[in-house]
Every structure is written in C-alpha cells, then in structure tokens.
Amino acid sequence: MDCVSILAHPPVQRHGARRSFSLCITIRSTNMPSPLHLRKRLFAWMMSGGSEGCADDTLSAQYKRRLFADLHGDVIEIGPGGGANLAYLKGRDVRWIGIEPNPYMHPHLKAEAARLGLNPELRSGVAEHIDAPDASADGVICTHVLCSVSDQAAVLREALRVLRPGGRFVFVEHVAAHGGALRTAQNLIAPAWRIIGDGCHPNRETWVALQNAGFERLEIEHYRVDAPIFGPHIAGVGRKEI
Ligand SMILES: C[S@@+](CC[C@H](N)C(=O)[O-])C[C@H]1O[C@@H](n2cnc3c(N)ncnc32)[C@H](O)[C@@H]1O
C-alpha cells in the first residue's frame, strides 16, 4: 500500500436523540508514490550519469583508478547506485555483480552499462545480507556506501564472508571530521541530511568500523576533497586472511 486516506463521514442524526458525530476511517490504497519513494527516485536521479553524475572529485577518481587496478575475477559491488564505478572496470578481467537496494537506481545503472558496452549482473538487496555464497568473490567494491548503510559492522562481516581467502575489500568513503568546527557542522546537519541524502550520515567514523572488522591487512589513507561538510575522505583496501 502506497498511501492511506482518512475520510470523515457526515454525522448521523438519530430520531429524538442528541446529534452525535461519528468518524469513519477508511484506509485505501492509491497509486500515489509515498514521500519515501519520491525521495528514493529523486536521489537516484541525482546519482545518475555514471562517474560524471556522481561528481567524482579528482582525488577520489585517482584513488579509484589505483585501487580498482588490482581487482580481477568475481567482483561484487555493494550499493553501486547509478553505476559510477563501471567506467573504471571497463576492459578489466572482472565479472561484476551489483547489489543495489534502491530500485530507481537500476535503470540509471543499466543505461550507464549500455553506454559502456557492458552487461553486468544487477541484484536487489542490502549489503547487510549479501545475496552471494561464502567465499565466492575475489573483490568487493564499496564507494560512498558505508555512510548510508544501517549497520556498518554487519556489512563488513558480510563482505568478509563472501570474499575468498586473500580477496580484497576496496573502499572510498566520505567520513567524519576529526573535530573542530567542521565536525560540529556535520553533527548539526546530520538529521536533515539523513532525509535529503537517502540515509547518508556525514559524521560517521567509518575508519573505526573498518579497523574492527577483522581484515588481515588494512590500508587506510585519509584525504580531503574540496567540498563543504563532505571534505574528509578515506580510501583503501582490506585483505581477507589467506
Ligand atoms: C551515495 S550513493 C553511492 C553510489 C555509488 N556507490 C557511487 O559511488 O556513486 C549510496 C548508495 O548506497 C546504496 N545503499 C544504501 N544503503 C544500502 C545498503 N544497506 N546496502 C547496499 N546499498 C545501500 C544506495 O541505494 C545508493 O545507491
């Protein structure tokens, strides 16, 4: 059911009785999209256009080129959105599976894949329960997703579960500032931004979740892009024990 409507029926006049009011509540389904669906659709539109639509900043693009260069074989991308990372994988020896929960992203991703001449496998679902067997992936890609997931620890557990021994979890994420006025601003804007940005938190200390996830080797680089609120970033790779 997309929407409920409440109808107030006119009061019933009983003979000789004092006028009484009755309220009849009818719940009915309509095809009108709910605000949540509208937000998801709008967010998908904002993220469309591949790496250009995602406004990949120059620094993050450099990190992606470097980190994705070592990927090969079966690669699962969680939260691929409109397919911003597909262009980086074109021509590589990669069998790509995307796990994207927002259905309104799917047409944008498919359009980007068609533009690049790719035919990737796209699945619905969330990264907290990745729809893939244990030890079935050589790599997991995660860019600007850990800011939005409902349970970072569960997502990282799942990434480790689906990775083969020696497999790589590559990430690029915007994160919390370490303190100061920027962190205060991130904290203040967070409640509103969760609504506008489809669940995105500007103030997550994602590097802590990565350090606690249980990767055998973890390389994290902190860098800053030229953006208000979302400037602080991390990028790197976690390797699963062989
Ligand atoms: C800011 S967009 C980033 C999209 C893409 N990774 C990129 O770098 O352009 C966040 C993406 O994460 C997805 N997402 C949110 N929660 C998720 C979850 N629990 N599991 C998997 N994907 C999720 C959203 O639907 C959206 O596509």
The ligand as an SDF file (V2000), in Angstrom:
LIG
                    3D

 27 29  0  0  0  0  0  0  0  0999 V2000
   25.7910    7.9300   -2.2090 C   0  0  0  0  0  0  0  0  0  0  0  0
   25.2160    6.5570   -3.1220 S   0  0  0  0  0  0  0  0  0  0  0  0
   26.7470    5.9540   -3.8170 C   0  0  0  0  0  0  0  0  0  0  0  0
   26.5310    5.1690   -5.0670 C   0  0  0  0  0  0  0  0  0  0  0  0
   27.8300    4.6350   -5.7090 C   0  0  0  0  0  0  0  0  0  0  0  0
   28.4540    3.6420   -4.8780 N   0  0  0  0  0  0  0  0  0  0  0  0
   28.7910    5.7610   -6.0110 C   0  0  0  0  0  0  0  0  0  0  0  0
   29.9160    5.7540   -5.5020 O   0  0  0  0  0  0  0  0  0  0  0  0
   28.3950    6.6440   -6.7910 O   0  0  0  0  0  0  0  0  0  0  0  0
   24.8720    5.3540   -1.8520 C   0  0  0  0  0  0  0  0  0  0  0  0
   24.3690    4.0500   -2.4340 C   0  0  0  0  0  0  0  0  0  0  0  0
   24.2950    3.0830   -1.3950 O   0  0  0  0  0  0  0  0  0  0  0  0
   23.0880    2.3820   -1.5320 C   0  0  0  0  0  0  0  0  0  0  0  0
   22.7420    1.7960   -0.2240 N   0  0  0  0  0  0  0  0  0  0  0  0
   22.1800    2.4060    0.8280 C   0  0  0  0  0  0  0  0  0  0  0  0
   22.0050    1.5410    1.8330 N   0  0  0  0  0  0  0  0  0  0  0  0
   22.4800    0.3490    1.3930 C   0  0  0  0  0  0  0  0  0  0  0  0
   22.5700   -0.9560    1.9660 C   0  0  0  0  0  0  0  0  0  0  0  0
   22.1620   -1.2000    3.2120 N   0  0  0  0  0  0  0  0  0  0  0  0
   23.1040   -1.9480    1.2240 N   0  0  0  0  0  0  0  0  0  0  0  0
   23.5580   -1.7090   -0.0410 C   0  0  0  0  0  0  0  0  0  0  0  0
   23.4840   -0.4980   -0.6300 N   0  0  0  0  0  0  0  0  0  0  0  0
   22.9570    0.5180    0.0710 C   0  0  0  0  0  0  0  0  0  0  0  0
   22.1110    3.4270   -2.0200 C   0  0  0  0  0  0  0  0  0  0  0  0
   20.9470    2.8780   -2.5860 O   0  0  0  0  0  0  0  0  0  0  0  0
   22.9730    4.1550   -3.0240 C   0  0  0  0  0  0  0  0  0  0  0  0
   22.9550    3.5190   -4.2640 O   0  0  0  0  0  0  0  0  0  0  0  0
  1  2  1  0
  2  3  1  0
  2 10  1  0
  3  4  1  0
  4  5  1  0
  5  6  1  0
  5  7  1  0
  7  8  2  0
  7  9  1  0
 10 11  1  0
 11 12  1  0
 11 26  1  0
 12 13  1  0
 13 14  1  0
 13 24  1  0
 14 15  1  0
 14 23  1  0
 15 16  2  0
 16 17  1  0
 17 18  1  0
 17 23  2  0
 18 19  1  0
 18 20  2  0
 20 21  1  0
 21 22  2  0
 22 23  1  0
 24 25  1  0
 24 26  1  0
 26 27  1  0
M  CHG  2   2   1   9  -1
M  END
$$$$
